[in-house]
Amino acid sequence: MDRSKLIKIFKNKNNRTIFIIFIIGVALMIAAHSFSGKKAQPEPQAAETAVYTADEEKRLADMLSKIEGAGSVSVMITYNSGTEKNLAYETKTSEREGSGERSEDKKAVTSGGEPVVVKEVYPSVKGIIIAADGADKPQVKTAIREAVMALTGVAAHRVCIFKKEEE
């Protein structure tokens, strides 16, 4: 089809309207597909952080329950952020002769299809809540607080200890 026929088709107001509606429809379908694709897949770092949190809570509860008089212990830890992974990157720098322009091409290094992690940065603790059977005794409460501070490095004002509800 040559250019003059296309111009003649678009001069018709109805054809222009249909074309614009068609373009808007395609754009909406693409946008809907991209948004639904992102929401359907859970963020892997969030899942890893949840596993890390649950594991740390269990380890801390197990250790605190060994304190004399503490009894059964439940722990909840909140963090300031999620786990961060620093990836290995391969950087290629090229320079155009004469122009002095430099360009960098940065790609993540992969091994077996997975990115290579150079360093994993664990989140800092925001606060800890502990419920223990023996928390009504001041000496037990103090021992629990000192143990938590030693194990996590969290300040005393970020550790709350309560007597566990009788079941």
Summary of the structure (lengths in Angstrom):
residues: 167
radius of gyration: 29.5
end to end distance: 81.5
largest distance: 92.5
contacts: 391
relative contact order: 0.13
helix: 46%
strand: 28%
